[in-house]
Amino acid sequence: MPESTALEADWDSGNLIANGNFRGSLGALPEGWEAVYPNPALAPIFKLVLGAESRPVLEACGNGRRECLGYVRHPVRLEGGKTYRLRVRLRFEGLEDLNRHLVHGVFADFNDGIFSYRREGEGVIGEGRFPAGDKPCDGEVRLYFRFSANGKVWWERVSLQECPPIPPRLVRVACSWGKGDLDDWRAWLDRAGERRADLALLPETFNGPWVQIAEPLDGPVGQLMAEKARQWRMYVSGSFYERRGDLVLNTAPLFDREGRLVGSYSKNQLYDPEEDEGATPGVGFPVFQTDFGKVGIIICYDSWFPETVRLLAYKGAELILFPNAGYFTGLMPARAADNGVWIAVSSLSGPAGVWDPGGACAGEIEPNPTRHAPSSILAVERDEIGRMLLVTLDLSRRYSPHWWGGPMRSAPGGRRLRQTLIEPIEEEIAREARRWWEE
């Protein structure tokens, strides 16, 4: 079978959308599809045109007004308890941001859709996998075009197919609180390893809060972290003052299960007294790939600036490690929910804690009554004597605080796709952040 034929068969096999390849008459809508214009004055134009290889594709274009919004829909029948994959293949021109101008979703007793795209040749593939509800139901696939006066998109294929269930992605995180010397932390890491932590997080400057004791990453402190990571086959992080040439930085390395350095983050937003003592801010917010997901790190004073976690989330971080000397717990559910991330906290003077994207706190006795979402925190163990909080998370599913049947009708949780404004505000925020004078 030719490769192109095999690829087409992959899209067609078991496709619940009866006309996912857009059969129909040129200039009209595809057979079985219906256009919906919430405000007819702002209706985009949907029609079949000839695309590559003289095949019909569904074109949508703006009507000259940037406020334009409309969608086409196709009915589907969904079985209860199944998992589905929604895919689109498209080309476009004159669109600044696919996440803002296009929406691809399934709307039924539940809702879900496509939140990630990749380039493939001259086109784009969007794909999302998600579980359906418990009962069979009728629903519809929607393809939205919005907020572009003159842009165009050409959908070549769309498919909705049953797929294998999404496997759980479990990670067991050990967080700490309080102070100690290196012998204390050596014993703490041993206890975390004995309890089969996947990741052990030490506080900020756990070996001592003095710039004068800075050492290289491969000095005694780094060697201890690497040794215990290798011994217990767990990731280890936490911060200490690093000497790098003639600079001193507040650095949190991340060691993998083999004791190898995955990478390090140096605190960008230093607390002013640290600068007075001779420390220098780091630059950049890296994201690290682990065997359970993507990890970002912020340190103490970084937490007062919402952009830090937002940037890490935009770069793909799922779990944010937050070693600190002290922090305001009230920020944590907001940072987690705003950005759709999990946050793990170890602190010298505050409580250890873990928050999920829905704003749930590990071990909470009374959930916030304004939160309407399941939690991805599966198990919590607290060892007061050993100063350890052990939390098991499932990173395979992100619930936002208001989970009205799925992510298409819920709190955005950091997803770019759920921004519904016409003009992005990031550039204006950047300009205002740099304005030092009053107007």
Secondary structure, DSSP 8 states (H G I E B T S, - for coil): --HHHHHHHHHHTT-SSTTTT--S-TTS--TT-EEE-SSGGG--EEEEEE-GGG-EEEEEE--S-TT-EEEEEEEEEE-TT-EEEEEEEEEEES-S-HHHHEEEEEESSSEEE---EEEETTEEEEEEEEE--SS-EEEEEEEEEES-SS-EEEEEEEEEEEE------EEEEEEEBS---HHHHHHHHHHHHHTT-SEEE--TTTT-S-GGG-B-TTSHHHHHHHHHHHHHT-EEE--EEEEETTEEEEEEEEE-TTS-EEEEEE-SS--HHHHHTT--------EEE-SS-EEEE--GGGGG-HHHHHHHHHTT--EEEEEESS--GGGHHHHHHHHT-EEEEEESSS--EEE-TT--BTT-SS--TT-BS---EEEEEEETTTTEEEEEEETT----SB-SSSGGGS--TT-GGG---SS--HHHHHHHHH--S--
